[in-house]
Amino acid sequence: MAKVCWPYFDPEYENLSTRINPPRVSVDNTSCKDCTLVKVDSMNKPGILLEVVQILSDLDLIITKAYISSDGGWFMDVFHVTDHHGKKLIDSRTIDYIEKALGPNGHHTDRTKTWPGKRVGVHSIGDHTAIELIGRDRPGLLSEISAVLANIDINVVAAEVWTHNRRIACVLYVNDKINCRAVDDPNRLSIMEEQLKNIIRGYDDDEKVGRTSFSMGFTHVDRRLHQMFFADKDYENCGVTTDADKYSPLMKPKITIEHCKEKGYSVVSVRCRDRAKLLFDIVCTLTDMQYVVSHATISSDGPDASQEYYIRHMDGCILDSEEEKERVIKCLEAAIRRRVSEGLSLELCAKDRVGLLSEVTRILRENGLSVTRAGVTTVGEQAMNVFYVRDSSGNPVDMKTIEALRKEIGHTMMLNVKKVPSSRSAKAPESSNWAKTSFFFGNLLERFLA
């Protein structure tokens, strides 16, 4: 690999530099008529771009354009953002949070309390235990997992579930039914882990088929799901038919990597269907693959997104082998597709109770629906669940199935059904059966805690 100079960051010097040159954050609503400009100037440090993008993504902000420059010792970024309705940011609490989170005291703030739904760990949402599961996906698997937990009096307070390439990864936040506290009894944890392993493993005795673990860290949930899939090598198709085949050629991401030898960068160009949190997914993947983004330009052109990244490896090397380029392309394509869902989204609200998730997923399974992605959150006594579903046979969901589903659960839960748009710019038909509330993954809790 060709080496270039890359600055060393001494931790003590970084803290001193931050005190001398604190980050400057500007939320500008006057320069552009159709969006808000978020400008960030600060000392550069490893991972700062992901940190900024993560904060904006957690607020459900749509990033339509971005200009990123973080080469050398300074970090200067401009983001053109709107809310998820395509409007400027006018909520003073959102603006205040952006300025505080990205400002001088942002790194010292206890975000596990401010944005609890986005952290993995025992202290992530109060006193709860976080369980990580990854394995081979199959129809009804989420129903089986939730049933096991309900049978041993474990309540699922929040969860994030993704599927990709016939694999499933999920992070579950659970507590004890009786005292509503974290499950810390070693014997009980052992029983829970063994039963979940048996469910994930299914009928296959291969230990690599599924894994269960109890997380004690504080990693961002979406980032952790990407890391779990990456470690599972879901980007490798292994020559078999996978759910990647359901994407039409028009929706297939186009990713190229070229050299900019005079500047010492590898240039990663991405063009694909635009959607919420696309920038986060790509930056997250590059960061976890140990690449540093020095410059980038992001733009949206109708339903499509065009992104260009100037990157180097953390050791200062560029990508100079075809094998490494191919691996980066595969990993980015997988990262883009993991959050893509086709079919219908079901938004449910009901009074929380032990076994609620088990009941809902059982009903979905009995009606021939397969869950491709799910978000579960509890706000006070209310459970707010979002399920992206498709027909288990691969066919479009029959509306008769939805009507049967509505009749079965409509007496005890509020249900809203939406067709998932093919791109961010496409508008899904509104349902008249519930309030026009837009639900985004992992962010329901924060919205109601505000």
Salt bridges, closest charged atoms under 4 A:
GLU14 OE2 - LYS45 NZ 3.99
ASP28 OD2 - LYS39 NZ 3.83
GLU51 OE1 - LYS45 NZ 3.82
GLU51 OE2 - HIS107 ND1 2.70
ASP58 OD1 - HIS220 NE2 2.90
ASP60 OD1 - LYS277 NZ 4.00
ASP60 OD2 - ARG447 NH2 2.47
ASP71 OD2 - HIS295 NE2 3.66
ASP71 OD1 - ARG312 NH1 3.79
ASP91 OD1 - ARG93 NE 3.62
ASP96 OD2 - LYS100 NZ 3.29
ASP127 OD2 - ARG181 NH2 2.96
GLU132 OE2 - ARG224 NE 2.85
GLU144 OE1 - ARG138 NH2 2.84
ASP153 OD1 - LYS177 NZ 3.83
ASP176 OD2 - ARG188 NH1 1.96
GLU193 OE2 - LYS197 NZ 3.77
ASP204 OD2 - ARG136 NH1 3.48
GLU207 OE1 - ARG201 NH2 3.60
ASP222 OD2 - LYS118 NZ 3.31
ASP222 OD2 - ARG339 NH1 3.22
ASP232 OD2 - ARG167 NE 2.73
ASP232 OD1 - ARG211 NH1 3.67
ASP234 OD2 - HIS164 ND1 2.56
ASP234 OD1 - ARG338 NH2 2.82
ASP274 OD2 - ARG424 NH1 2.80
ASP281 OD1 - HIS226 NE2 2.83
ASP281 OD2 - ARG275 NH2 2.71
ASP281 OD1 - ARG339 NH2 2.68
ASP288 OD1 - ARG223 NH2 2.59
ASP301 OD2 - ARG271 NH2 3.95
ASP304 OD2 - ARG271 NH2 3.89
ASP304 OD1 - ARG273 NE 3.90
ASP315 OD1 - HIS313 ND1 3.27
GLU322 OE2 - LYS325 NZ 3.62
GLU333 OE2 - LYS252 NZ 3.05
GLU333 OE2 - ARG337 NH1 3.02
GLU347 OE2 - LYS418 NZ 3.82
GLU359 OE1 - ARG353 NH2 1.97
GLU366 OE1 - ARG362 NH1 3.06
